[in-house]
Amino acid sequence: MNETNKLYDKADAVNETNKVDITDHSLYKMSVKNNHKHPIKVSIVMPTYNKYHQTSLSLYGLSKQTFPHAEYEVILVDDASSDNTSNILKEVDVPFKFKYIQMKQNKGRSSVRNIGINHAEGDLLIFLDGEMLAPPAFIENHYKHHVHESNLVVTGAMHYEGVYTFIMPDYNEDQVAHLKELVGRDPEYRRLYENYEQTKQHSNAPCPLVTKEDIDTNRFQRLSFPNRYFLNSGLKHFGERLEGFTLPYIAFLSGNVSVRKANLKKSGLFDETFVGYGAEDWELGYRLYKNGVQFVLDPSTVAYHQEHGISKRKVKEQWGNHYRFVKKHPNIDVLILSLEWKELPFMHLHQTLVEYNQLEERFPNEYNELKHAFCTMLFRVIEYLNSGQPVTKLYDLPEGSEERIKIHQQFETLRPRGFDYLASSFEQIYYL
């Protein structure tokens, strides 16, 4: 038994009562279970909305941590769910300090995370989505990075793993096909799925696949799958600390990321004008990056995302928030993300930004028209997507105009001078 595990008995002693302390606020009601006075080192802030089944399993996973139970807390912020999430407080039996914050009105992810931050006792904050299933060493592996360094962001979200813990009635066709493939790995999971197929017309409720015992034995991993999207784009070549990578702030993915509270106080909390899905975490990550925080990728901090139905509103919300992001920070190292719309890998975005910066440095008084056109077009990509306009004619100049001629002349010299990525990125949006 290691030193961490020896502290379990101590944690159980501190948490000997199930008394719940309740605070009523104008925006929410907070209930605290296991409200001991032992110093908290780590606060896990978990927003959730209508994910009752997945969140219950997530809390079970967090109760099995190797980190001393008395030294971390979980703050579950329920953004006015209409399902059974409010039952969680009386249903769960957890060994850690548990704060359940029930919003009286839906406020959005930025707002509820900020409320969680404001109630956090730990110096280290881990942001974890409510449907994330954390392995036993999850907290310990995040914490170890921050013990000797105070200026870090640590993420496991770039090594994304998914898992099907329930059969959800709102899965799309791709999810259903994927799940059918995965259940074939295990006879019991296949039996459960086949039984669901025969009876689903009689029920619209989620069908459990993974049990708590499956989490204890890691059997649930038979229904898990890797998604190496970010790593496939080439980020693995920059190492754990993303040295030399020009867009490190994209590692601030709030589904699974840790940062000291002091860094947030310096850079500011989540921007609450970002409502709905997307970009609110990158925007905060960008501010942390500009304040000199070091970003760390660690696959040992990975957690499993329990799959659920995908809202059709997500895409519209994502472009709306991305538009807020570029309006707030109309800088080239934010505007460059617009190229993701062209499905260019992040490695291409990085190389384009490297070359743009080299162009600025080597030719500070040249290429002014081309640079202005490039930044304007990058902004308009997101502006048009947000407004529902066709993304075309982003920089439409009259034939024979002086500016158009200059841009074409400047573009013709990019590749001969070694700016291949910049030339490629420019022409992909200039000629739309």
Contacts in CASP RR format, 6 or more apart in sequence:
PFRMAT RR
TARGET T0000
AUTHOR 0000-0000-0000
METHOD contacts of the structure
MODEL  1
MNETNKLYDKADAVNETNKVDITDHSLYKMSVKNNHKHPIKVSIVMPTYN
KYHQTSLSLYGLSKQTFPHAEYEVILVDDASSDNTSNILKEVDVPFKFKY
IQMKQNKGRSSVRNIGINHAEGDLLIFLDGEMLAPPAFIENHYKHHVHES
NLVVTGAMHYEGVYTFIMPDYNEDQVAHLKELVGRDPEYRRLYENYEQTK
QHSNAPCPLVTKEDIDTNRFQRLSFPNRYFLNSGLKHFGERLEGFTLPYI
AFLSGNVSVRKANLKKSGLFDETFVGYGAEDWELGYRLYKNGVQFVLDPS
TVAYHQEHGISKRKVKEQWGNHYRFVKKHPNIDVLILSLEWKELPFMHLH
QTLVEYNQLEERFPNEYNELKHAFCTMLFRVIEYLNSGQPVTKLYDLPEG
SEERIKIHQQFETLRPRGFDYLASSFEQIYYL
2 66 0 8 1.000
4 66 0 8 1.000
4 67 0 8 1.000
4 68 0 8 1.000
4 140 0 8 1.000
5 66 0 8 1.000
7 68 0 8 1.000
7 69 0 8 1.000
7 70 0 8 1.000
7 71 0 8 1.000
8 68 0 8 1.000
8 69 0 8 1.000
8 95 0 8 1.000
10 68 0 8 1.000
10 70 0 8 1.000
11 38 0 8 1.000
11 68 0 8 1.000
11 69 0 8 1.000
11 70 0 8 1.000
11 71 0 8 1.000
11 95 0 8 1.000
11 96 0 8 1.000
12 69 0 8 1.000
12 95 0 8 1.000
14 34 0 8 1.000
14 36 0 8 1.000
14 37 0 8 1.000
14 38 0 8 1.000
14 70 0 8 1.000
15 34 0 8 1.000
15 36 0 8 1.000
15 69 0 8 1.000
15 70 0 8 1.000
15 95 0 8 1.000
15 96 0 8 1.000
15 97 0 8 1.000
17 34 0 8 1.000
18 33 0 8 1.000
18 34 0 8 1.000
19 33 0 8 1.000
19 35 0 8 1.000
20 31 0 8 1.000
20 32 0 8 1.000
20 33 0 8 1.000
20 89 0 8 1.000
21 31 0 8 1.000
21 32 0 8 1.000
21 35 0 8 1.000
22 29 0 8 1.000
22 30 0 8 1.000
22 31 0 8 1.000
22 32 0 8 1.000
23 29 0 8 1.000
23 30 0 8 1.000
23 31 0 8 1.000
23 32 0 8 1.000
26 104 0 8 1.000
27 103 0 8 1.000
27 104 0 8 1.000
27 105 0 8 1.000
27 107 0 8 1.000
27 115 0 8 1.000
28 77 0 8 1.000
28 101 0 8 1.000
28 102 0 8 1.000
28 103 0 8 1.000
28 104 0 8 1.000
28 115 0 8 1.000
29 101 0 8 1.000
29 102 0 8 1.000
29 104 0 8 1.000
30 99 0 8 1.000
30 100 0 8 1.000
30 101 0 8 1.000
30 102 0 8 1.000
30 119 0 8 1.000
31 89 0 8 1.000
31 99 0 8 1.000
31 100 0 8 1.000
31 102 0 8 1.000
32 97 0 8 1.000
32 98 0 8 1.000
32 99 0 8 1.000
32 100 0 8 1.000
33 89 0 8 1.000
33 94 0 8 1.000
33 97 0 8 1.000
33 98 0 8 1.000
33 99 0 8 1.000
33 100 0 8 1.000
34 94 0 8 1.000
34 95 0 8 1.000
34 96 0 8 1.000
34 97 0 8 1.000
34 98 0 8 1.000
35 97 0 8 1.000
36 70 0 8 1.000
36 97 0 8 1.000
38 70 0 8 1.000
38 71 0 8 1.000
39 71 0 8 1.000
39 121 0 8 1.000
40 71 0 8 1.000
40 72 0 8 1.000
40 73 0 8 1.000
40 97 0 8 1.000
40 121 0 8 1.000
40 122 0 8 1.000
41 71 0 8 1.000
41 72 0 8 1.000
41 122 0 8 1.000
41 123 0 8 1.000
41 124 0 8 1.000
41 143 0 8 1.000
42 67 0 8 1.000
42 71 0 8 1.000
42 72 0 8 1.000
42 73 0 8 1.000
42 122 0 8 1.000
42 124 0 8 1.000
42 125 0 8 1.000
42 126 0 8 1.000
42 139 0 8 1.000
42 142 0 8 1.000
42 143 0 8 1.000
43 72 0 8 1.000
43 73 0 8 1.000
43 75 0 8 1.000
43 116 0 8 1.000
43 120 0 8 1.000
43 121 0 8 1.000
43 122 0 8 1.000
43 124 0 8 1.000
43 125 0 8 1.000
43 126 0 8 1.000
43 261 0 8 1.000
44 62 0 8 1.000
44 72 0 8 1.000
44 73 0 8 1.000
44 74 0 8 1.000
44 75 0 8 1.000
44 125 0 8 1.000
44 126 0 8 1.000
44 127 0 8 1.000
44 128 0 8 1.000
44 139 0 8 1.000
45 75 0 8 1.000
45 77 0 8 1.000
45 113 0 8 1.000
45 116 0 8 1.000
45 117 0 8 1.000
45 120 0 8 1.000
45 125 0 8 1.000
45 126 0 8 1.000
45 127 0 8 1.000
45 128 0 8 1.000
46 55 0 8 1.000
46 58 0 8 1.000
46 74 0 8 1.000
46 75 0 8 1.000
46 76 0 8 1.000
46 77 0 8 1.000
46 128 0 8 1.000
46 129 0 8 1.000
46 130 0 8 1.000
46 132 0 8 1.000
47 77 0 8 1.000
47 79 0 8 1.000
47 108 0 8 1.000
47 109 0 8 1.000
47 112 0 8 1.000
47 113 0 8 1.000
47 129 0 8 1.000
47 130 0 8 1.000
48 55 0 8 1.000
48 76 0 8 1.000
48 77 0 8 1.000
48 78 0 8 1.000
48 79 0 8 1.000
48 81 0 8 1.000
48 85 0 8 1.000
48 129 0 8 1.000
48 130 0 8 1.000
48 131 0 8 1.000
49 78 0 8 1.000
49 79 0 8 1.000
49 80 0 8 1.000
49 81 0 8 1.000
49 106 0 8 1.000
49 108 0 8 1.000
50 81 0 8 1.000
50 82 0 8 1.000
50 83 0 8 1.000
50 85 0 8 1.000
51 81 0 8 1.000
51 83 0 8 1.000
51 85 0 8 1.000
51 130 0 8 1.000
51 131 0 8 1.000
51 306 0 8 1.000
51 308 0 8 1.000
52 81 0 8 1.000
52 83 0 8 1.000
52 84 0 8 1.000
52 85 0 8 1.000
52 87 0 8 1.000
52 88 0 8 1.000
53 165 0 8 1.000
53 166 0 8 1.000
53 206 0 8 1.000
53 208 0 8 1.000
54 130 0 8 1.000
54 131 0 8 1.000
54 165 0 8 1.000
54 166 0 8 1.000
54 306 0 8 1.000
54 308 0 8 1.000
55 76 0 8 1.000
55 85 0 8 1.000
55 88 0 8 1.000
55 130 0 8 1.000
55 131 0 8 1.000
56 88 0 8 1.000
56 91 0 8 1.000
56 92 0 8 1.000
57 133 0 8 1.000
57 165 0 8 1.000
57 210 0 8 1.000
57 212 0 8 1.000
57 215 0 8 1.000
57 306 0 8 1.000
58 128 0 8 1.000
58 130 0 8 1.000
58 131 0 8 1.000
58 132 0 8 1.000
58 133 0 8 1.000
58 134 0 8 1.000
58 306 0 8 1.000
59 74 0 8 1.000
59 76 0 8 1.000
59 88 0 8 1.000
59 92 0 8 1.000
59 94 0 8 1.000
59 98 0 8 1.000
60 92 0 8 1.000
60 212 0 8 1.000
60 215 0 8 1.000
61 133 0 8 1.000
61 134 0 8 1.000
61 136 0 8 1.000
61 215 0 8 1.000
62 74 0 8 1.000
62 94 0 8 1.000
62 96 0 8 1.000
62 134 0 8 1.000
62 138 0 8 1.000
62 139 0 8 1.000
63 69 0 8 1.000
63 92 0 8 1.000
63 93 0 8 1.000
63 94 0 8 1.000
63 95 0 8 1.000
63 96 0 8 1.000
64 136 0 8 1.000
64 215 0 8 1.000
64 216 0 8 1.000
65 72 0 8 1.000
65 96 0 8 1.000
65 134 0 8 1.000
65 136 0 8 1.000
65 137 0 8 1.000
65 138 0 8 1.000
65 139 0 8 1.000
65 140 0 8 1.000
66 136 0 8 1.000
66 137 0 8 1.000
66 139 0 8 1.000
66 140 0 8 1.000
67 139 0 8 1.000
67 140 0 8 1.000
67 143 0 8 1.000
69 95 0 8 1.000
69 96 0 8 1.000
70 96 0 8 1.000
72 96 0 8 1.000
72 97 0 8 1.000
72 139 0 8 1.000
73 96 0 8 1.000
73 97 0 8 1.000
73 98 0 8 1.000
73 99 0 8 1.000
73 120 0 8 1.000
73 121 0 8 1.000
73 122 0 8 1.000
74 94 0 8 1.000
74 96 0 8 1.000
74 97 0 8 1.000
74 98 0 8 1.000
74 99 0 8 1.000
75 99 0 8 1.000
75 101 0 8 1.000
75 116 0 8 1.000
75 119 0 8 1.000
75 120 0 8 1.000
76 88 0 8 1.000
76 98 0 8 1.000
76 99 0 8 1.000
76 100 0 8 1.000
76 101 0 8 1.000
76 130 0 8 1.000
77 101 0 8 1.000
77 103 0 8 1.000
77 112 0 8 1.000
77 113 0 8 1.000
77 115 0 8 1.000
77 116 0 8 1.000
78 85 0 8 1.000
78 86 0 8 1.000
78 88 0 8 1.000
78 100 0 8 1.000
78 101 0 8 1.000
78 102 0 8 1.000
78 103 0 8 1.000
79 103 0 8 1.000
79 106 0 8 1.000
79 107 0 8 1.000
79 108 0 8 1.000
79 109 0 8 1.000
79 112 0 8 1.000
80 102 0 8 1.000
80 103 0 8 1.000
80 104 0 8 1.000
80 105 0 8 1.000
80 106 0 8 1.000
80 107 0 8 1.000
86 102 0 8 1.000
88 100 0 8 1.000
89 98 0 8 1.000
89 100 0 8 1.000
92 98 0 8 1.000
97 121 0 8 1.000
99 116 0 8 1.000
99 119 0 8 1.000
101 112 0 8 1.000
101 115 0 8 1.000
101 116 0 8 1.000
101 119 0 8 1.000
103 112 0 8 1.000
103 115 0 8 1.000
107 115 0 8 1.000
107 272 0 8 1.000
108 275 0 8 1.000
108 276 0 8 1.000
109 254 0 8 1.000
109 270 0 8 1.000
109 274 0 8 1.000
109 276 0 8 1.000
109 277 0 8 1.000
109 280 0 8 1.000
110 270 0 8 1.000
110 271 0 8 1.000
110 272 0 8 1.000
110 273 0 8 1.000
110 274 0 8 1.000
110 275 0 8 1.000
110 280 0 8 1.000
111 270 0 8 1.000
111 272 0 8 1.000
113 127 0 8 1.000
113 254 0 8 1.000
113 269 0 8 1.000
113 270 0 8 1.000
114 269 0 8 1.000
114 270 0 8 1.000
114 272 0 8 1.000
117 125 0 8 1.000
117 261 0 8 1.000
117 264 0 8 1.000
117 269 0 8 1.000
120 261 0 8 1.000
122 261 0 8 1.000
123 260 0 8 1.000
123 261 0 8 1.000
123 262 0 8 1.000
124 142 0 8 1.000
124 143 0 8 1.000
124 146 0 8 1.000
124 258 0 8 1.000
124 259 0 8 1.000
124 260 0 8 1.000
124 261 0 8 1.000
125 258 0 8 1.000
125 259 0 8 1.000
125 260 0 8 1.000
125 261 0 8 1.000
125 264 0 8 1.000
126 139 0 8 1.000
126 142 0 8 1.000
126 256 0 8 1.000
126 257 0 8 1.000
126 258 0 8 1.000
127 254 0 8 1.000
127 255 0 8 1.000
127 256 0 8 1.000
127 257 0 8 1.000
127 258 0 8 1.000
127 259 0 8 1.000
127 281 0 8 1.000
128 134 0 8 1.000
128 255 0 8 1.000
128 256 0 8 1.000
128 303 0 8 1.000
129 254 0 8 1.000
129 255 0 8 1.000
129 256 0 8 1.000
129 305 0 8 1.000
131 305 0 8 1.000
131 306 0 8 1.000
131 308 0 8 1.000
132 255 0 8 1.000
132 256 0 8 1.000
132 303 0 8 1.000
132 304 0 8 1.000
132 305 0 8 1.000
132 306 0 8 1.000
133 163 0 8 1.000
133 165 0 8 1.000
133 215 0 8 1.000
133 220 0 8 1.000
133 303 0 8 1.000
133 304 0 8 1.000
133 305 0 8 1.000
133 306 0 8 1.000
134 303 0 8 1.000
134 304 0 8 1.000
135 302 0 8 1.000
135 303 0 8 1.000
135 304 0 8 1.000
137 300 0 8 1.000
138 301 0 8 1.000
138 303 0 8 1.000
141 298 0 8 1.000
141 300 0 8 1.000
141 301 0 8 1.000
142 154 0 8 1.000
142 258 0 8 1.000
142 298 0 8 1.000
142 301 0 8 1.000
143 258 0 8 1.000
145 152 0 8 1.000
145 154 0 8 1.000
145 258 0 8 1.000
145 296 0 8 1.000
145 298 0 8 1.000
146 152 0 8 1.000
146 154 0 8 1.000
146 258 0 8 1.000
146 260 0 8 1.000
149 294 0 8 1.000
150 260 0 8 1.000
150 262 0 8 1.000
150 263 0 8 1.000
151 260 0 8 1.000
151 263 0 8 1.000
151 292 0 8 1.000
151 293 0 8 1.000
151 294 0 8 1.000
152 258 0 8 1.000
152 259 0 8 1.000
152 260 0 8 1.000
152 293 0 8 1.000
152 294 0 8 1.000
152 295 0 8 1.000
152 296 0 8 1.000
153 251 0 8 1.000
153 252 0 8 1.000
153 257 0 8 1.000
153 258 0 8 1.000
153 259 0 8 1.000
153 263 0 8 1.000
153 285 0 8 1.000
153 288 0 8 1.000
153 293 0 8 1.000
153 294 0 8 1.000
153 295 0 8 1.000
153 296 0 8 1.000
154 257 0 8 1.000
154 258 0 8 1.000
154 259 0 8 1.000
154 296 0 8 1.000
154 298 0 8 1.000
154 301 0 8 1.000
155 251 0 8 1.000
155 252 0 8 1.000
155 253 0 8 1.000
155 256 0 8 1.000
155 257 0 8 1.000
155 258 0 8 1.000
155 295 0 8 1.000
155 296 0 8 1.000
155 297 0 8 1.000
155 298 0 8 1.000
155 301 0 8 1.000
156 256 0 8 1.000
156 257 0 8 1.000
156 297 0 8 1.000
156 298 0 8 1.000
156 299 0 8 1.000
156 301 0 8 1.000
156 302 0 8 1.000
156 303 0 8 1.000
157 251 0 8 1.000
157 253 0 8 1.000
157 255 0 8 1.000
157 256 0 8 1.000
157 257 0 8 1.000
158 230 0 8 1.000
158 231 0 8 1.000
158 235 0 8 1.000
158 251 0 8 1.000
158 253 0 8 1.000
158 297 0 8 1.000
159 226 0 8 1.000
159 228 0 8 1.000
159 231 0 8 1.000
159 297 0 8 1.000
159 299 0 8 1.000
159 302 0 8 1.000
160 226 0 8 1.000
160 227 0 8 1.000
160 228 0 8 1.000
160 229 0 8 1.000
160 230 0 8 1.000
160 302 0 8 1.000
160 305 0 8 1.000
161 224 0 8 1.000
161 225 0 8 1.000
161 226 0 8 1.000
161 227 0 8 1.000
161 302 0 8 1.000
161 303 0 8 1.000
161 304 0 8 1.000
161 305 0 8 1.000
162 224 0 8 1.000
162 225 0 8 1.000
162 226 0 8 1.000
162 227 0 8 1.000
162 304 0 8 1.000
162 305 0 8 1.000
162 306 0 8 1.000
162 307 0 8 1.000
163 210 0 8 1.000
163 220 0 8 1.000
163 221 0 8 1.000
163 223 0 8 1.000
163 224 0 8 1.000
163 225 0 8 1.000
163 304 0 8 1.000
163 305 0 8 1.000
163 306 0 8 1.000
163 307 0 8 1.000
164 175 0 8 1.000
164 178 0 8 1.000
164 179 0 8 1.000
164 182 0 8 1.000
164 209 0 8 1.000
164 210 0 8 1.000
164 223 0 8 1.000
164 306 0 8 1.000
164 307 0 8 1.000
165 208 0 8 1.000
165 209 0 8 1.000
165 210 0 8 1.000
165 220 0 8 1.000
165 223 0 8 1.000
165 306 0 8 1.000
165 307 0 8 1.000
166 206 0 8 1.000
166 207 0 8 1.000
166 208 0 8 1.000
166 209 0 8 1.000
166 210 0 8 1.000
166 306 0 8 1.000
167 179 0 8 1.000
167 192 0 8 1.000
167 193 0 8 1.000
167 196 0 8 1.000
167 206 0 8 1.000
167 207 0 8 1.000
167 209 0 8 1.000
168 206 0 8 1.000
168 307 0 8 1.000
168 308 0 8 1.000
168 309 0 8 1.000
169 200 0 8 1.000
169 204 0 8 1.000
169 205 0 8 1.000
169 206 0 8 1.000
170 308 0 8 1.000
170 309 0 8 1.000
171 179 0 8 1.000
171 307 0 8 1.000
171 309 0 8 1.000
172 309 0 8 1.000
172 310 0 8 1.000
175 307 0 8 1.000
175 309 0 8 1.000
175 310 0 8 1.000
178 225 0 8 1.000
179 193 0 8 1.000
179 223 0 8 1.000
179 307 0 8 1.000
180 193 0 8 1.000
182 189 0 8 1.000
182 222 0 8 1.000
182 223 0 8 1.000
182 225 0 8 1.000
183 189 0 8 1.000
183 190 0 8 1.000
183 192 0 8 1.000
183 193 0 8 1.000
183 209 0 8 1.000
183 223 0 8 1.000
184 190 0 8 1.000
185 222 0 8 1.000
185 223 0 8 1.000
186 219 0 8 1.000
186 222 0 8 1.000
186 223 0 8 1.000
189 209 0 8 1.000
189 222 0 8 1.000
189 223 0 8 1.000
192 207 0 8 1.000
192 208 0 8 1.000
192 209 0 8 1.000
193 209 0 8 1.000
196 207 0 8 1.000
200 207 0 8 1.000
209 223 0 8 1.000
210 219 0 8 1.000
210 220 0 8 1.000
210 223 0 8 1.000
213 219 0 8 1.000
214 220 0 8 1.000
220 304 0 8 1.000
224 304 0 8 1.000
230 250 0 8 1.000
230 346 0 8 1.000
232 345 0 8 1.000
233 345 0 8 1.000
233 346 0 8 1.000
233 347 0 8 1.000
234 345 0 8 1.000
234 346 0 8 1.000
234 347 0 8 1.000
235 242 0 8 1.000
235 245 0 8 1.000
235 297 0 8 1.000
235 346 0 8 1.000
235 347 0 8 1.000
237 347 0 8 1.000
238 244 0 8 1.000
238 245 0 8 1.000
239 297 0 8 1.000
240 296 0 8 1.000
240 297 0 8 1.000
240 298 0 8 1.000
241 294 0 8 1.000
241 295 0 8 1.000
241 296 0 8 1.000
241 297 0 8 1.000
242 248 0 8 1.000
242 251 0 8 1.000
242 295 0 8 1.000
242 296 0 8 1.000
242 297 0 8 1.000
245 350 0 8 1.000
246 333 0 8 1.000
246 350 0 8 1.000
246 353 0 8 1.000
246 354 0 8 1.000
246 357 0 8 1.000
247 333 0 8 1.000
247 336 0 8 1.000
247 337 0 8 1.000
247 346 0 8 1.000
247 349 0 8 1.000
247 350 0 8 1.000
247 353 0 8 1.000
248 289 0 8 1.000
248 295 0 8 1.000
249 282 0 8 1.000
249 285 0 8 1.000
249 286 0 8 1.000
249 288 0 8 1.000
249 289 0 8 1.000
249 295 0 8 1.000
250 282 0 8 1.000
250 337 0 8 1.000
250 346 0 8 1.000
251 257 0 8 1.000
251 295 0 8 1.000
251 297 0 8 1.000
252 281 0 8 1.000
252 282 0 8 1.000
252 284 0 8 1.000
252 285 0 8 1.000
252 286 0 8 1.000
252 288 0 8 1.000
252 289 0 8 1.000
252 295 0 8 1.000
253 281 0 8 1.000
253 282 0 8 1.000
254 270 0 8 1.000
254 280 0 8 1.000
254 281 0 8 1.000
254 284 0 8 1.000
255 281 0 8 1.000
256 301 0 8 1.000
256 302 0 8 1.000
256 303 0 8 1.000
257 281 0 8 1.000
258 301 0 8 1.000
259 288 0 8 1.000
259 293 0 8 1.000
263 288 0 8 1.000
263 291 0 8 1.000
263 293 0 8 1.000
266 291 0 8 1.000
267 284 0 8 1.000
267 285 0 8 1.000
267 287 0 8 1.000
267 288 0 8 1.000
267 290 0 8 1.000
267 291 0 8 1.000
267 293 0 8 1.000
268 284 0 8 1.000
268 287 0 8 1.000
269 284 0 8 1.000
270 280 0 8 1.000
270 281 0 8 1.000
270 284 0 8 1.000
271 280 0 8 1.000
271 283 0 8 1.000
271 284 0 8 1.000
271 324 0 8 1.000
271 328 0 8 1.000
273 324 0 8 1.000
274 280 0 8 1.000
274 283 0 8 1.000
274 321 0 8 1.000
274 324 0 8 1.000
274 325 0 8 1.000
275 317 0 8 1.000
275 321 0 8 1.000
276 317 0 8 1.000
276 321 0 8 1.000
277 311 0 8 1.000
277 313 0 8 1.000
277 314 0 8 1.000
277 317 0 8 1.000
277 318 0 8 1.000
277 321 0 8 1.000
278 317 0 8 1.000
278 318 0 8 1.000
278 321 0 8 1.000
278 322 0 8 1.000
279 318 0 8 1.000
279 320 0 8 1.000
279 321 0 8 1.000
279 322 0 8 1.000
279 324 0 8 1.000
279 325 0 8 1.000
280 321 0 8 1.000
282 325 0 8 1.000
282 337 0 8 1.000
283 324 0 8 1.000
283 325 0 8 1.000
283 328 0 8 1.000
283 329 0 8 1.000
285 293 0 8 1.000
286 325 0 8 1.000
286 329 0 8 1.000
286 334 0 8 1.000
289 295 0 8 1.000
319 382 0 8 1.000
319 385 0 8 1.000
319 386 0 8 1.000
320 386 0 8 1.000
322 337 0 8 1.000
322 382 0 8 1.000
322 385 0 8 1.000
322 386 0 8 1.000
323 382 0 8 1.000
323 383 0 8 1.000
323 385 0 8 1.000
323 386 0 8 1.000
325 334 0 8 1.000
325 337 0 8 1.000
326 334 0 8 1.000
326 335 0 8 1.000
326 337 0 8 1.000
326 338 0 8 1.000
326 378 0 8 1.000
326 379 0 8 1.000
326 382 0 8 1.000
326 383 0 8 1.000
330 375 0 8 1.000
330 379 0 8 1.000
332 353 0 8 1.000
332 356 0 8 1.000
332 357 0 8 1.000
332 375 0 8 1.000
332 378 0 8 1.000
333 353 0 8 1.000
335 375 0 8 1.000
335 378 0 8 1.000
335 379 0 8 1.000
336 349 0 8 1.000
336 352 0 8 1.000
336 353 0 8 1.000
336 356 0 8 1.000
336 378 0 8 1.000
337 349 0 8 1.000
338 378 0 8 1.000
338 379 0 8 1.000
338 381 0 8 1.000
338 382 0 8 1.000
338 429 0 8 1.000
339 348 0 8 1.000
339 349 0 8 1.000
339 352 0 8 1.000
339 378 0 8 1.000
339 425 0 8 1.000
339 428 0 8 1.000
339 429 0 8 1.000
340 346 0 8 1.000
340 349 0 8 1.000
341 381 0 8 1.000
341 382 0 8 1.000
341 385 0 8 1.000
341 391 0 8 1.000
342 428 0 8 1.000
342 429 0 8 1.000
344 425 0 8 1.000
344 428 0 8 1.000
348 421 0 8 1.000
348 424 0 8 1.000
348 425 0 8 1.000
349 425 0 8 1.000
351 421 0 8 1.000
352 421 0 8 1.000
352 422 0 8 1.000
352 424 0 8 1.000
352 425 0 8 1.000
354 421 0 8 1.000
355 418 0 8 1.000
355 419 0 8 1.000
355 420 0 8 1.000
355 421 0 8 1.000
355 422 0 8 1.000
356 371 0 8 1.000
356 374 0 8 1.000
356 422 0 8 1.000
358 419 0 8 1.000
359 367 0 8 1.000
359 371 0 8 1.000
359 419 0 8 1.000
359 422 0 8 1.000
360 371 0 8 1.000
366 410 0 8 1.000
367 410 0 8 1.000
369 403 0 8 1.000
369 406 0 8 1.000
369 407 0 8 1.000
369 410 0 8 1.000
370 406 0 8 1.000
370 407 0 8 1.000
370 410 0 8 1.000
370 411 0 8 1.000
370 414 0 8 1.000
370 426 0 8 1.000
373 395 0 8 1.000
373 407 0 8 1.000
373 430 0 8 1.000
374 422 0 8 1.000
374 425 0 8 1.000
374 426 0 8 1.000
376 394 0 8 1.000
376 395 0 8 1.000
377 394 0 8 1.000
377 395 0 8 1.000
377 429 0 8 1.000
377 430 0 8 1.000
378 429 0 8 1.000
380 391 0 8 1.000
380 394 0 8 1.000
380 395 0 8 1.000
381 391 0 8 1.000
381 394 0 8 1.000
381 429 0 8 1.000
383 389 0 8 1.000
384 390 0 8 1.000
384 391 0 8 1.000
384 394 0 8 1.000
385 391 0 8 1.000
391 432 0 8 1.000
392 432 0 8 1.000
393 432 0 8 1.000
394 429 0 8 1.000
394 430 0 8 1.000
394 432 0 8 1.000
395 407 0 8 1.000
395 430 0 8 1.000
397 403 0 8 1.000
397 404 0 8 1.000
397 407 0 8 1.000
398 404 0 8 1.000
411 423 0 8 1.000
411 426 0 8 1.000
411 427 0 8 1.000
411 430 0 8 1.000
414 420 0 8 1.000
414 422 0 8 1.000
414 423 0 8 1.000
414 426 0 8 1.000
415 423 0 8 1.000
END
